[in-house]
């Protein structure tokens, strides 16, 4: 593909040269009254769709399982003191998440109050009152505790009602049995009631519960190893309290719980079963365009963010003033030319203006939540585009002439009768070698120092909030032209399924990145000092 051709595509895709067609929601151009009413109606419908996504309640069952023996007083207090912070944080950042909080405390077999159960409630005040009035850190005999009994009671004695289920386990000692510890143990052969790690973990799995552990001492390391050998990897939070004042401990517990909630909500939404779908027949040949009718729709895209604050604020992408609409006329092939795990791809023509462009229209195979997935795609694209412009300004100042540019994804909305469908629109890279330079999981398929420096720049520019990765597209003499990036972000509820959160930032980028001359020219901090 010629550079001129790519420049033309870039201009089209970024919404340039369409001033006569573009209608913003704040500064709309003068048009006929009837047309303006129609456009406002469309915008209102789209905003309703966006708002309906965020209004879908996600009910979360969150059960605390705590060792309540004498050494655990500070952690019982921390759980009690941080739960209100957790609820308020979720109401502020993710108001569609509704928490139902339960509690299971365990001690040891020699204690008369071996188990304490408090069933799920949506009142954090009731939960806090119960921990204050009823739960005291006392008891315990030998070194191990009745860990398996506590977990088993939490699984079977609480009323798990909702599909998103979290068990947050805090303990400083292992279960009974030589399998877990060499400490003094009154039950070296294991749980006296016949419980095993396998039976308890089978209950966790069959109940659809996501397990997280707060590590307090090294005494539980073997337990974690055994549990992981049975259920696979799970998150372990370092909650060591040595040298911490009570407020610092509360902060650590708070961060761990919030991370558990957002991680589980993301995993649950990804794992939900989709309905059976019939795969469409494909045709790799372009159709006879003269035989196909012109169809009409609307293209949607976001106004570019202006600041880092805009990027970090999910509400930026729900504001009326930041959504832009333009009319769109097109033809598309009746059959897809390819399909991936999630989308069909169709040959298409943009016939809106006199100059006809070849494009690709992509439709989600899974129709459920397709609008939400489209919104995630254009949000990622818009943020990546903004960050690439900031990066190019920084590289130009230090004499680096090769740019990193992103095509801005747009959503197409088409209404036929009572049915409204959403698609994403991309340019067709004719005769260009499309490459995937690095992958979402951190694998670098084709190393380019400028691209790795760009990823580092996005991490530092956002103060560690996110990193743009999974870079793919075409390389030209003086630029990389990229599309469809992934963003790892500390907020797991943004940017869709490819966002692996804080773990993605740390394990897929920071662990693999090696700073070179471009990072140093840009004055970026050495990654080795950030880890």
N, C-alpha and C positions, 0 to 999 in steps of 0.2 A: 504494500500500500504506500502511495506517495505521501510525503510529509504534508503536502498541501491538503490532500484528502483527509488526513487525520485531523489537521487543524480545523477543517470544515466541520467534521463530526464533533470535535471538542466544542466548537462554538454552538452548534445545535444543541448538544446534550447539556451544556451548562446554562442554557436558557438565554444565550446572547442572540442579537439580531432578531428578536421577536417582540420588540417594543410595541408594535402595533397590535399584537395579539394578547399581550400579558395584562392581566387584571390583578392588582394587589387588593387586599382587603381594606387597606387604609387609604391609599392614594389611587383610586381607580380612575381610568381615563373616561372622558366624556363619551357616552354611547347613548343609543336609543333607550328610552325608559323601559320598554318591555324587555329588552335584552339584559339590562341591569337587574331587573327583578328576577329574571331567570337565573342569572349568575349567582345572585345572593341566595336564591333558593338552593342551588347546588352546593354552595359553600356551607350553608346551614346544615344540609344533610350530611356532608362530609364531617363537619365538626361533631355532629351527633354521633356518627360512627366512631370517631376518635374517642369521644367522651364515654361511649358505651363500653369500649375496651377497658378503660381504667375503672369503670364502675362495677365490673364483675367481681363479686366478693370471693376472696380466697380464704376459706376457713382453715385454720391451722391448729391441730392438737399438739400442744407442747407440754411434755411431761418431764419434770425434774425427778431424777432418781439419785438420792443423796445418801451417802454413808453418814449416819447420825450419831456415831460414837464420839467419845470425849474429845478427840483431837480435831473435830470438824466444826467447832463453834463458829469460827470466822467465816467459813464458807456458807453455812446456813444463813448467817447474817448478810453475807454478800448477795446470796440468791434473793433474800427478802428485800434488800435495799435497791437492787438493780431492776427488779421486775417492772416497777413503775416507769423507769427510764426506757426500758425496752418497749413497753406499750406506747409511750409518748413518741418515741423515735419512729415506730412503725406508722403511727397515725400521721406523723409529719412527712415522712419520706415515701411510704407506701400505704396510703389510707385504705386501699382495697383489701389489705391483709387483716383479718380478724383473728385474734389469738384466743384460744381456749386453753387455760393453764391448769395442770394437774400436778400431783406430788406423790411420790412413793419414797418413804424413808426406811432404811434398813439398819439393823445393828448386828448382833451375833446370836447364835442359838441359845446361849446362856441367859439372854435378856428376856424379861417378861414382855416388854414392849418391842419385840423384835421387828415388827413391821408397822408402819403408819401410812394410811392411805387417805388422800384427799382428791376426790373426783374432779373432773374438768369443770371449770367455771370461766365465764367471760368477764368476771370482775377481778381485777388485779388487787383491789382492796380486800376482798374476801381471802384471796390467796395469801396476801401479806399478813392479814390478821391471824390466819391459821398458823403460819410459821412462827409468828410472834407468841401466840398463846399456847400452842400445843406441841411444838417441836423443840426439844432440848437436847443438846449434845451431851450424851452420857452413855454409859454401858460399854460393852466390848470386853472380851475375855483375852484370848490369845491374840497373836498378830493378825491372822486373816479374819475376814468378816463374811457375813452371809450375802455376798454379792449376787450369787445366782438366785437366791431366794428373793432378793429385792427386785431384780430384773424380771423374774417370772411373775411376781405379783403385779408389777407395773403393766405387763403385757395383758394379763388375764383378769385383773380386778378393777381396772379403770374402764370407763365407757368411751372407747375410741369411736368417734362418730364420723370424722371427716377424712377425706382422701389424702390430705397432706398431714403426715404424722411424724413427730420428732420426739426422740427420747434422748435427753441430755443427762449424761451420767457423770457425777462428781464423786470421786473416792480416792483415799490415800493408801488403801490396803487391798491385797488381792483376795480372790475367793479361796476357800479351803481346798487342800489337796496338793500333793507333791508335783502335780502337773503345773502348778502356778507359782509355787514358792518353796524355799528351803527354810523359811522362818519357823519358829515354834508353832505347832499346829495340833490342836486337839482332834482334828479329823483329817489325818494325812491321806486317807484313801479317797477323800472328796466329800461332797455334800452329803450329810447324813439322811436327807430326804430323797436321795436318788437323782437329784437334778444334775445335768451335765451341761458343759458349754454348748455342745451340739444341740441338745433339746431346747435350751433357752434361745439360742440364735435361730433355730428353726422357727420358733414362735415369733421372733422379731421379723423374720423374712415373710412368713405366711400372713402376718398381720399388716404388711406394707409399711412397717415402721423404719424410719431412718435413724440410725444410732450414731451418737457423737460422744466422745469421752473427754473430760477435763482432767488432765494429768496433774497430780499434786506432788507425788514422790516417785522415785525410781522403783519402788516396791511393786508397782503395777505394770512394769515393762513386759514381764513374761505373759501376763494376762492379755495385754494388747497384742502380743505376737500370736498367742493361741487364737484369740478372737479373729484376728485378720486372716489366719490360716483357714478359718471356717467360712467367714462371711466376705472375705476380700477386704480391700482397703477402705478405711473410714477415717474421717478427720479426728485428730487428737490435738487438743488445745493445751498449751503449756500454761498452767495456772499455779505454778509454784509461788508461794506467798512469802518466802524468806526475804526479809528486808523491805517488804511492802507495808505501807500504812493501809488502814481499812479502805480509804477512798480509792487508792490505786488497785486494790484487790477487786473492789466493786467494778471499776473500769475494765479490768481484764475479763471478768465474768460477763459483763455487759457486751463487750465486743465479741466474745465467743458465742453468746446466745444469738445475737443479731446475725452473725455470719452463718450459724446453723440454720436460721429461719430462711434467709435469702437463698442459701445453697439448696435447701430442700424444696422450696417453692419452684425453683428453676428446674431441678431434676424431675419433680413430679409432673410439671407441665410438659416436659420433654418425653416422659415415659408413657403418658396417657395413650391408651389404644386408639388408633384411628380406624374409621370404618373401612370395610373392604372396598376397593376401587378397581374399576376395569381399566387396564392400560390401553391407551389409544394406539392405533396403527400409525407407523411413522413413514415419512417419505423424504428422502435426502435431496430430492430435486426441487429446484425453484419452480413455482407454478407459472402458468401463462397469465401474467398480470392483467392483460387486456380482458380476460374472461371473468375477473373478480370485481365485485362491487366496492365502491367507496363506503367506508363506515365512519361514524363520527363519535367522538368522546371528548373527554377533558384530560389534560395533563396537569399533575400536581407536583409541586416541589416546595422546598423550604427556603425562606430567605436565609442567607448565610449568617451564622453567629458573628458577633462583633468582638466578644471577649471570652476569656476563660470561664467567667461566671456563667455565661450563656451555655457553654458546653456542658458544664457540670449540673445544670438545672434541667431535669427532664420536662419541666413545665414549659420550657421555651418552645418545645415542639407541639404544644397543645394550644398556643396562643393564636387568636384569630389573625393578628397582624403579621404573623410569620409564615402564613400559608399563602402560596401563590398559585393561580389557576390560569391556564390558557387553553384555547380551543385546539382540537386536534382532529385531523382527517387522515385516514390510513386505509391500506389494504393488507390483508394477511392471508397466508396460505391456509387451506382447510385442514391440513394435517401437520403435526409437528415434525421437524427434521431430526430432533434428538430429544432425549429425556435423561434427567439425572435422578437422584434419589428423591428430590422434592419438587422439581419443576419440569414442565414441557417447554421447548423452545420452538418458535414459529418464525419462518421467514416473513418479512413484512416490509411495506413501503410507507414512508411518511410523505403524504401528498398534500400537506397543509398549505405549503407555499409553492411557488412556481418551480423551485429547484427540488426535485424529488430525491429523497435519501433512502438508501437501504438500511433497515433496522432489524432488530430482533425483539419480538414480543415474548415474554416469559409468563407462563401461567402455572400456578401451584397445582400439583397433582392432588394434594389434600385440600379440599375446598374449605374445610373448617379453619377459622382463624386466618384466612388468606390475607385479609386486609391488614391485620396486625403484623403479619410477617412482612408485608410490603412496606409498612411504616418503619419497621426496624431496619429494612434495607436502605431506605432513603435517609433515615437519621444517621446511620453509620457512614453513608456516602457523603452527606453534608458536612459532618464533623471532620472526616478524613480530608475532604476538599479544603476546608478552612485551614487545617493544620499543615497541609502541603503548601499553601500560599505563605504561611508564616515561615515554614522551613525554607522555601525558595528565597524569601527576602533575607533570611539569615545567611544562606550560602552565598548569595550574590555579594553580600558585604565583605566576605572573606575571599572572594575571587574564585569560587567554585561555580562553574558555568552550566553544569548539567542539572536539570530540574526534575522534580517528582510531581506529577500532576494526576489528578483523579477526575474521571468522568462522573458527573452528578446524576445519580439514578433518579428517574421520575416514575411516578405512578400514573397509569392510565385508568380512568374510570369510565365504564360504558354501561349505560342503562338501556335495556330492551324490554318494553312492557313493564312488568312489575319486578323484573330481575335486575340487580345491579352487581356488576363484576369488577374486580380490580386486578390489574396486571402490572408488571414492571417493564420498562422500555430501556433498551440498550442499543448502542450503535453496532453495526455489523463490521467486524474487522476483516475487510476483504484483503486477501493476499498478504496478511501480516502474520508473523509467527507469534502466536499467543503463548506465553510462558507463565508458569507458576514459580515465582522466585523463592518464596518461603511459605511454610505451611503453618496453619493455626496451632499445631502442637509443638512448634519450635524447630522443626526440621528445616534446614536451609537447602533447597534443591539446586539453586544456582546463585552463588555468592556474588553480591555487588555491594561494595562498601557504602555507596551512596544510599542504598535502600536500608541497610542495617543502621546507618547513621540516622536516617529518617525515623525509623522505629524508636531509636534511643531519644531523638528529639521530642517525639510525641509523649514519651514517658516523662521527660524532664519538664517540658513546657506545661504539662498538666499537674506537676508536682506529685507524680506517681499515681494519679487517679486512673489513668488508662494508658494503653499502648496499642497503636494501630499495626496490625500484622496480617498474615495471609496475603501477601502482596503478589498480585498477578496482573498481567497485561502485556504490553509490547514495549520494546526498547527502540528508541530512535537515536539519532546522532547526539542531540542535545537535551533529551528528556526521556523519562519513563512515563508512559501513559497507562494508568492502572484503573482497575475496576473491581467491584465486589470484595472489598476488604473485610476482615474480621476485626473486632475491637474487644480486647480483654479489659475489663473495667472492674473496679472495686464494688460497684453497684451491680450485683448479679442479675437484677431484674431489668437491666437495659441491654439492648443490642442482640437479643435473641439467643439461640441455642449455641452459637459458636463462642459466646462470651464465657470463658472459664474462670472469670473473677480474679481475685487476688492470687489464687494458685496459678492461674494462667500467666499472669504477669511475672510471677517469681520463677515458675518452673519452665515455662515455654519461651520466655524472653530473657530475663535477667540471668538465668543459669547458663544460657548459651551464648550471650552476646560478648564479643571481644572488641573493645574500642580500638579504632585505628586512627590514621592521620586526619580523616574528615571529622570524626568526633572531637579530636583535639583542636582542630582549626575552629570549630564552632564553640569551643569552650565548654563542652558538655562534661559533666562529672564522670570520673572513671567508675564504670559499673562495679568493679571489684570493691570499691569503697562504699558502694551503696548496699551491698549484700551483707 
